[in-house]
Amino acid sequence: MRKSNWLLLTIILAILCFTISCQCQKQDTEADITSINGLYNQNTLACSTGNVELYLSSFTEDAVVMPPGFPIMIGEEELRSQIKGLFGMFNLELPYTVDNVIVHGDWAYARSSYLYSMSPKEGGETVTIAGKELDVIEKQADGSWKISIQCYNFDAQLKGH
């Protein structure tokens, strides 16, 4: 085979390998984004059912949560204590709208918004709060995704209803 034919064959193979690699990476990223969206659906379900352990399963054991107006929570036990108290006092609805997910290897960033409703279990006015959230999400050894860092704040408190 002539030298020019080898060069042409090498270029064609390189382009083919690059194209296949890009397609596989895109498919994996789409699967990761689907999995991450499922994480937010899981949190919505956990809040509406008051399931503390389901909620906590969305976070890494050493997760950092930064809520507005409260001290930072680090680790599963600090988060469990707060969530258990919250779920014990209120019926909650926390539907998320995932606005954007960016995946970089084993890390992802998710920006979301929500309309959070809290109804005291012992009666009283329901409070609804609109807000936004930015999460750093880490891919686990089993391929699942968990929230590693969560920071959120409120847009405004809406009138009770």
Summary of the structure (lengths in Angstrom):
residues: 161
radius of gyration: 21.7
end to end distance: 80.1
largest distance: 85.6
contacts: 433
relative contact order: 0.15
helix: 41%
strand: 40%
